[in-house]
Amino acid sequence: MPSEAVAQLSIDLDALAHNYRVLASEAAGAAVAPVVKADGYGLGAVAIGRRLWAEGARSFFVARLAEGEALREGLGPERPAAIHVFDGLTTGSGPRLVAAGLTPVLSSLPQVSAATAFARQLGRPLTAGLHVDTGMNRQGVTPDEARALAQSIDRLRGLDLGLVISHLGAGTDPADPHNGRQLERFAAVRALFPEARASLAASAGIFLGPDYRFDLVRPGVSLYGGGPQERPDPRLKAVARLTAPILDIRTVRPGERLGYGAKVVLERTTRVAMVGAGYADGMIRAAGGGGYAWFAGARRALLFVNMDLLAIDLGDAEAQAGEMVELLGDNVHLDDLAAAAGTVAHEVLVRLGRRGERTYVGEI
Ligand SMILES: *Cc1c(COP(=O)(O)O)cnc(C)c1O
């Protein structure tokens, strides 16, 4: 049992499973391959991987080799999932990828040649994916390079290319014509590799319509409750819930200053609760002044966020030291907090849980 005296991060695996089922139903037949990079967006890749395996997920994505190794170990031999590594085949990573049974997603021509050389050395085919850049200019070979690879058997010799992926740069905005252009390029590229499964959509792309789903979708943030269009989506449930105790309550008179600097000057007499969480607990400092917390059945303005303390405007609510305030969860939407902090839900999530207590709700 967690004590009630410190900030607590609770991770609801039943809500995670609910979101997985929502995404699977939206993906209508495409396989759902959860993205659990950065330790499952900070929420625990192994717990998430085990639970989603139980829900039917058989492929996962991580960014780094070490994340893949940790996930393989955590899943154990009884859950032989395919684990894809976005970083691909980096210098010297071949033997470790093979030892942990990880699939590199190759993302440049030098990586492709390194992979064929490594397969030769192994004396057996190397399972790999190929990342093609269709217009984000971040990661992947160009469509022309993909075509050249597809047309020369030698350049892919020894590779068992099971997956071709690309990533959308503007999927959160369905009206952006860039999505259609990337879709068109990707459709041409995947036709070059008829044996491989094709994957274009992350969370946002799943909701752009059936054309975007192909064989496999790669949701991250929406599994964890982030709306595909960067605003709360009522179909998804909050997975991360952060609560923290009220440490003290003070009354601040009009014209008085609050906290560091002269940034917050109150216009009326305000009852302010000092809450025991701050940016060291993952609350982003920039959310002070724009965000809200939830206490006694209502939203309460977030006045400032310091390292260990944050302040909320209690309004006329009765409150006592020791009572818990919700800073993120069912009533404080992840996307609202991200917007108040000028960032995306992904960043809010990965910052959580560095301090305080962490518990899981629901079966792992
Ligand atoms: C992080 C990532 C995803 C998941 O994105 P979300 O927006 O969290 O759904 C999918 N594909 C690639 C290539 C990524 O880097």
The ligand as an SDF file (V2000), in Angstrom:
LIG
                    3D

 15 15  0  0  0  0  0  0  0  0999 V2000
    7.2030    7.2800  -31.6920 C   0  0  0  0  0  0  0  0  0  0  0  0
    6.8400    6.6870  -32.9900 C   0  0  0  0  0  0  0  0  0  0  0  0
    5.5670    6.1060  -33.1900 C   0  0  0  0  0  0  0  0  0  0  0  0
    4.4470    6.2620  -32.1760 C   0  0  0  0  0  0  0  0  0  0  0  0
    3.9300    7.5870  -32.2600 O   0  0  0  0  0  0  0  0  0  0  0  0
    2.6920    8.0830  -31.4030 P   0  0  0  0  0  0  0  0  0  0  0  0
    2.4620    9.4900  -31.8660 O   0  0  0  0  0  0  0  0  0  0  0  0
    3.1230    8.0740  -29.9760 O   0  0  0  0  0  0  0  0  0  0  0  0
    1.5690    7.1750  -31.6670 O   0  0  0  0  0  0  0  0  0  0  0  0
    5.3430    5.4210  -34.3650 C   0  0  0  0  0  0  0  0  0  0  0  0
    6.2970    5.3380  -35.3380 N   0  0  0  0  0  0  0  0  0  0  0  0
    7.5040    5.9280  -35.1980 C   0  0  0  0  0  0  0  0  0  0  0  0
    8.4880    5.8080  -36.3080 C   0  0  0  0  0  0  0  0  0  0  0  0
    7.8260    6.6280  -34.0300 C   0  0  0  0  0  0  0  0  0  0  0  0
    9.0120    7.2040  -33.9000 O   0  0  0  0  0  0  0  0  0  0  0  0
  1  2  1  0
  2  3  1  0
  2 14  2  0
  3  4  1  0
  3 10  2  0
  4  5  1  0
  5  6  1  0
  6  7  2  0
  6  8  1  0
  6  9  1  0
 10 11  1  0
 11 12  2  0
 12 13  1  0
 12 14  1  0
 14 15  1  0
M  END
$$$$
